[in-house]
């Protein structure tokens, strides 16, 4: 197995991790995102998000994270999700 090196490693794929991944990759950094679950974190539990910059009208957390994930995936090199039981 060949070693792979990254410029930037993000632990956690919540809203902050997804935003960080997008900015890092757009800046030309080879970026890796590691999480123990699906992207979104606690944001997935938000019934109505209405106080996040750029989000208007309000959306639920699932739709918000889905959009963030798709946007980040457009730029990212690789994702690793460690599904732990």
Phi, psi and omega in degrees: 000128181279139178287143176238137182247147181233150176279331191212125179239129182246127176259112179110129182245040171281192182301317180292318179295319179294318178295317179298318179298318181296313181294318181297314182292320178294337177275002176094008179273136175286115194245139176237134176245128178239133177212160180264004184211198177281157178300144173129321181057218183292340180299335179297338183269359183282120180288327182209112180261117184227003183236030178253130182304134178086357179253107178201130358290177185298152178226165175276165184298324180296313179295321179299310181291322178303315179294316179298318181295315180298320179294317179293319181297333178299327184257333189290151175275317186204147174240144170226122177244119179266104182275100182263143180260000000 
